[in-house]
Amino acid sequence: MAAKNLRPGRNITTSAASTVATKRRALERSLDDILAAPTSCDLAQALQNKFRRARYQLLTFARWPGEVQATNNA
């Protein structure tokens, strides 16, 4: 799903704010689906928990276009 949304390496600063917001919401919904997916796999559960703890940081680049790189590697 991310392929249809904001992709790392693309300059989102040239996109309209409404476009970035729409795509960010779509990414958030995809993340909701991933975190809500039932699993009995311990590894998948551990990854879901890590994503839950880091949820706010995962889409920082979309909340602050041009100020934070998609890789968050400053």
Backbone as a ProteinNet text record, in pm:
[ID]
protein_1_A
[PRIMARY]
MAAKNLRPGRNITTSAASTVATKRRALERSLDDILAAPTSCDLAQALQNKFRRARYQLLTFARWPGEVQATNNA
[TERTIARY]
80.5	0	85	200.6	285.9	326.5	330.3	368.3	272.2	147.2	49	56	121.1	125.5	258.4	300.7	428.2	539.9	635.9	745.7	875.5	960.2	1091.4	1165.4	1237.2	1312.6	1240.2	1112	1037.7	1030.8	1033.6	1030.5	885.7	838.3	698.4	678.2	787	771.7	710.5	712.6	653.3	507.3	458.2	318.1	230.6	107	12	-8.9	-29.8	-49.5	-166	-270.8	-387.5	-351.8	-265.6	-221.9	-139.7	-48.1	35.5	-52.5	-148.9	-237.3	-321.5	-372.4	-452.7	-369	-248.3	-160.9	-113.4	-90.9	-52.5	-164.2	-287.5	-401.3	-411.1	-385.2	-387.9	-278.1	-160	-52.4	-90.5	-155	-198.2	-301.2	-391.3	-489.8	-420.8	-321.6	-246.1	-174.6	-116.5	-49.7	-149.9	-268.5	-374.4	-404.2	-413.9	-442.4	-331.4	-207.6	-94.2	-97	-122	-120.9	-241	-349.2	-469.7	-473.5	-382.3	-383	-356.9	-445.4	-422.5	-307.6	-227.2	-116.9	-83.7	-43.4	0.4	152.7	216.5	361.7	426.5	515.7	582.5	661.8	728.9	807	716	606.3	511.8	453.3	421.7	369.4	472.7	598.9	705.8	721.9	714	723.8	604.8	486.1	368.7	386.1	436.7	457.5	560.4	668.2	768.3	706	625.7	558.6	462.8	392.9	301	376.9	490.7	569.6	628	659.5	722.8	624.1	497.8	396.3	407.2	422.5	425.2	544.6	656.8	777	774.7	697.6	702.5	666.9	574.2	529.5	565.9	669.7	713.7	742.4	804.3	838.3	714.4	599.5	476.4	409.1	433.3	376.4	453.8	581.2	669.2	743.1	672	735.7	849	961	1075.7	1162.7	1110.8	1187.7	1252.1	1193.2	1245.1	1250.5	1364	1377.3	1296.4	1253.7	1175	1252.5	1384.5	1466.3	1486	1455	1474.9	1619.4	1710.8	1852.7	1916.5	1921.8	1981.3	2126.6
-119.5	0	126.2	119.6	236.9	284.3	194.4	233.4	337.5	334.9	431.6	560.2	555.5	668.8	741.3	803	872.8	770.3	790.2	695.4	764.1	695.8	752.8	781	889.8	925.2	1023.8	1041.3	1140	1268.1	1379	1507.6	1547.8	1528.7	1560.3	1708.9	1784.8	1929	1996.1	1929.4	1987.9	1947.1	1858.9	1816.4	1914.6	1925.5	2011.4	1958.8	2049.2	2009.8	1912.9	1933.9	1844.2	1704.6	1696	1566.2	1492.5	1563.3	1502.7	1455.9	1536.7	1499.8	1377	1371.8	1256.3	1129.7	1138.9	1022.1	981.9	1079.5	1047.7	971.1	1015.2	944.3	801.6	782.8	648.3	561.3	618	543.6	508.8	602.8	576.4	464	460.7	351.3	217.6	219.6	96.4	49.1	142.2	108	52.7	111.4	58.5	-87.3	-116.8	-254.2	-349.8	-306.7	-391.1	-417.7	-314.6	-330.5	-408.4	-408.6	-480.2	-624.2	-659.8	-795	-899.6	-995.7	-1100.8	-1191.8	-1231.5	-1322	-1406.1	-1527.7	-1614.2	-1628.8	-1561.1	-1567	-1470.6	-1522.2	-1438.5	-1325.1	-1352.5	-1249.1	-1138.2	-1174.6	-1075.5	-992.6	-1055.8	-982.8	-884.4	-927.1	-839.3	-718.5	-743.2	-633.4	-538.5	-594	-509	-421.6	-479	-401.4	-291.4	-319.4	-216	-103.6	-140.4	-39	43.6	-21.2	53.2	155.5	113.2	205.2	320.8	296.5	398	463.5	435.6	480.6	629.8	712.4	856.7	896	828.9	863.3	808.8	704.8	638.2	729.3	817.9	903.7	1050.7	1073.7	1210.5	1285.1	1218.6	1283.6	1335.8	1272.2	1316	1428.9	1434.6	1543.9	1673.2	1661.4	1778.1	1770.4	1779.1	1766.4	1867.3	1816.3	1901.5	1928.7	1905.7	1931.1	1804.1	1689.7	1561.3	1468.1	1405.6	1310.9	1184.2	1114.8	992.6	885.7	889.2	791.1	829.2	954	1007	993.5	979.7	969.5	1106.7	1175.2	1309.3	1302.2
0	0	0	60	66.3	-72.6	-170.9	-305.9	-362	-320.3	-366.9	-286.4	-174.5	-84.2	-96.4	8.5	9.9	10.1	-74.7	-84.7	-48.4	29.7	58.8	-72.1	-74.1	-193	-284.2	-263.5	-342.5	-262.3	-330.3	-263.1	-237.7	-116.6	-85.7	-61.6	-59.4	-39.4	-161.5	-275.8	-396.3	-414.2	-330.4	-337.4	-261.1	-303	-232.2	-91.1	2.2	142.9	156.2	79.6	87.8	37.9	-62.7	-114.3	-10.8	52.3	156.4	271.6	312.6	423.2	388.4	267.8	223.9	224.3	171.7	166.3	305.3	393	530.8	601.3	582.1	642.8	589.9	461.2	403.7	465.6	486.4	552.6	696.4	765.2	902.9	907.5	810	804.5	776.8	688.2	661.6	786.8	859.7	984.6	1085.8	1093	1180.3	1146.7	1017.7	973.4	1016	999	1038.5	1188.4	1266.4	1412.2	1463.9	1388.6	1431.8	1381.7	1293.8	1235.9	1343.3	1355.6	1454.6	1410.1	1505.7	1474.2	1596.9	1571	1680.5	1678.4	1583.4	1569.2	1668.5	1750.7	1850.5	1786.9	1675.1	1607.7	1555.2	1492	1440.1	1553.4	1665.7	1781.2	1834.5	1838.3	1886.1	1792.8	1662.5	1566.8	1577.5	1593.6	1612.2	1735.9	1843.4	1965.8	1946.3	1871.9	1843.5	1760.8	1662.4	1581.2	1666.1	1758.2	1846.4	1930.3	1984.8	2068.1	1986.5	1860.5	1776.1	1679.5	1696.2	1601.5	1568.1	1667.4	1642.7	1555.2	1572.4	1496.3	1353.6	1326.3	1196.5	1078.7	1097.3	987.2	1008.9	1086.4	1113.3	984.2	887.2	760.4	688.3	709.3	643.2	720.6	851.3	930.8	911	881.3	866.4	732.3	619.1	487.8	469.1	425.2	399.2	519.6	639.1	760.8	814.7	785.2	830.5	710.3	689.1	579.5	609.2	505	522.3	598.9	591.9	663.4	809.6	844.6	979.8	1026.2	931.7	965.6	955.5	1065.6	1064.7	1106.3
[MASK]
++++++++++++++++++++++++++++++++++++++++++++++++++++++++++++++++++++++++++

